[in-house]
Amino acid sequence: MFISPMLLASRKEPFDDDSYICELKFDGIRIVLSKFNNQIKLYTRHNNEVSSKFPELLNLDVPDGTVLDGEIIVTGSDGSPDFEAVMERFMSNKSSYKIVYCIFDVIYSNGQSLASKQLAQRKELLNGLEINHPNAFILEGIRGNGVSYFNTVKEKGLEGIVLKKANSAYEIRKRSKNWIKVINYDFTEVLITGYTRKDVKFLLSYQDGTPAGMMEFMPMSDRQKFHSTKKLKSETEDFVFIDPISCSVKHRSMTKHGKLRLPSFVSWRE
């Protein structure tokens, strides 16, 4: 049985509040694990069944009628989540990367919905499952201390944190302000060197001219400014190249090939 997971609202800065449970935001693939009729099935947040991609989780010892919410990650050599590695594992059955299912919530237990119960109560019920599996662990979180936890995450170069209202219900299919993500963004000055004809994505390079990736997210007002001031250099069937324009972008770390991950526009640079 698929349950559409509760989604996160966003906030720029962390905060301290003991009425919230603070968790690490994992850099992986959101997975809902469902066990009914004594068969485990795995679903992405978009209701795609991916049970065959992670067979090591299909023997997880949980009662029939259980639905869990969590994130599948692959850890790098330093122990931190490696997004490119987990995507390689997701895309290829030949990949040898070991996965870990980080479980942070339980939505059904013994066939009964727990969605209306408070998060703190669901955490207790989740711990009561006493999951013992080499590819899974339960994420408990800590009360409050969002600022210091986020600072530690920044020091270690991790993705961010999630602050969850301890008395919140599980809001199925909803993006709720009761769960708040704070992303550890990096900021980089880059050059826009062109754009795609289709969907208008922007080609980026670093100041030395090496490719920095492609940017999709730019406010409409800034898109209009870009198109009114750009100076064309050359064109192909798929791309339009321009005289470089400097801007600042925020992004989530970098890929192994040195490109920006999910860059989005921040401001123009003189």
N, C-alpha and C positions, 0 to 999 in steps of 0.2 A: 504494500500500500504506500503510495507516494503522498507525502505531506509537503506542500510548498513552504519553504523555510521563511522565517522571520528575517527581514533585511535591516540594514543599519542606516541610521542617519549619520551626518558628518558634522564635525566641529574642528576648528583650526587649532584650538589650544586645549590641553588637558586640564583637569581640575581635581581638587580633593573634596570628597564627599563620602562619608561612611555609609550612606544609603545606596551606594553603587558598588558593584563587584567589578574589579579591574582584571582584565585578561589580556594576554598577548594576542595580537592580531597575526594570524598565521598566513604565510605567503604560499598558498596552495590551491586546492580544488575543494570547494564546498560540496559535501556529500551527505545525503540522508540515507541512513541504513535502516531497513525495514525487515522485520522477521514475522511472517504470518504463515500459517500452515507448515510450520517448522522449516521454512525456506527463507534464506536471507537474500534480499535484493538491495542493490545500491543504485542511487539516483543522484544525478546532478541537480542543481537548483532549478534547472529548466525542464525537469521531468524527463531526462534522458537516462534510460537504464544502462548502467555501465558495470554490471556485476562481473562480466567476463574479464574486464580489464584489471580487476583487483581480486583474484581468486583466493589470496591468502586471508581475506576477511570473511569469507563465506562460512567459516567454522567458528566464528565468534560466539562464545558461550553466553547468550542472553536468553531470557524467557521468551516463549512464543507470544506474539502480540506486542512486541517492543518496536518503537521507532526512536532512533537516535539522530542527533544533529552534530556535525563536526566537520573537520577539514583534513583532507589527506595531504601530507607533505612528504618531501624527501629532504633529508638533512645533508648539508655539505660537509667538507672535511673539518670545518670549524664548529659544526653542530647546529648552525643556523639554517633555516629553511632555504632551499634552492629551487626557485620557481621554474627555471629552465629544465632542471632535472626532473621535476614532477611532471612537467608537460611532455618531456621525452618519454617518460614511463607511461603516461596516459595514451600517447599516440602510437607506441610500438610495443607489441607483445614480446619483442626480443630484448627489450631493455632490462638490465639486471639491477636497476636501482631498487633499494629496499624502501618501501613506503611505511609511513606511520599514520594511523588514523587518530587524530586528536579530538576526542569527544567532549563537547562542552554543554550538551543539553539532552534531556530525554523528553519526548513529546507524547509517547504512548507507553504504557506499561500493562502487561497482562490484558491487552486489548482495550484498555480504558484510556481515554484522553486525559492528559495531564496539563493541557494548554492553559486552563483557567487557574492553575495553581501558581503561586509565586515562584520566581526564579530560585530563591534560596531553598524553597521546599523541593523543587525539581532537582537541584544540585544534591541534596541529601538522598533523594531516591536514586539518582544516578550513581552516587558512591555506594549505595546499598547493593548495586548489581555486582560489585566486586569483580570487575572485569580483569582477567589475567590472560593476556595475549601478547605475543612478541611484536605484533604490528599495531597495537592499539594502547592508548592510555587515556585516563580521565583528567581533564583540565578543571581544576577547582577554582582558580582565581583568588584574589585577595580583596579585602574590604578597603575601600578608599585608596589613598596614596597614589592617585592618578598622576600627579606631577612628577614625583620621584621615580615612579615606574616608567613613565614616558622618557624621562631623562636617561635612565639606564638603557632603554630601548634605542635611543639615539646614539649613545656611546657605542653600542654593539652593532649599529648599522642595520637594525631589524625594521620590519615594515611599519609597525605602529602598535597601538593598543585599542582595546574596546572597553568602554565603560557601560555597564548594564545595571539598570535599576533593580535592586535586589527584590523588590516586591512586584516586579512586572510579570504579567501573564505572557504566554507565548502567542504572539499575534501572527497567526498563519496568513501567508500571502501578503503581509503588510510591511512597509518600511516605517519603522517606528522610532520616535525620539527617545524611547526608553532604552534603546541600544544605540550607542554613539561610538563611531570610529574616529580616531585621531591618527592621521597618517604622518609618518616621519618622512616628509618630502625633502628632497635635495633641490637646490636652485642653481641653474647654470645659464650663462650667457652664450647664446648661439646665433647663427646666421640662418635666415630663411633664404634658400637659394632657388626655390621654385615650388611648384604645386602640381597636383594631379588634375587632369581634366575631369575625371570622374570623382565625385564626392568631395572634391577640393580638399585634399590632405596636403600638408605643407612639408616640403623637403628641408631637412635641417643639416647643418654642418657645424663643426667646431670652428673656432677662430683660425685654426691652421689649415682649414679646408677639408679635413677628413670627415666622412659622413657621420652624422649624429643620430640618424633615424628619421622617423616620420611623425608629424604632429597632426592630430585630428581635432583637438579641442581648442577653439578660439571663440571668444564672444562675438556676436554678430556685429556690434559697433566697430570692433577692431578688424573684423574681416572686411567691412566696408572701407575702412581707412586703408587697409592693405591694398585692396583692388584699385583704390583711387590714386595711390602714390607709387605703385610698383612700376619698374622700368624693364620691359621685355628684352631678353638677350637672344633666345632661340626657342624653338618648339619642336616636339616630336608628336607622334600620334597619341601618346599617353601623358606627356609631361610638358609643362611650360616652365622655362628657366628664366630667372630674373637677375638683375644686379642685387647682390646680397643686402639684406636688411637685418639689422641687429635687434635682438629681443631677448628677454629673460623668460625662461620656462621653469616650471616645477615638474619633478618626475620622481618615480619610485626606483631608486638605485640605477644600476646600469646592467646591460646584458654582458655575457662572457665575451662578446665581440666588441665591447666598448661603446655600444649605442645606448641612448637614453630609453628607459622603460616607461611607457605611457606618459610622454611629455605633454604638458598643457600650457597654454599661453598665460603669462603673468603681466608683462608690460613691454612697451617699446623702449629701446635704448638709443640714446643720441650718439 
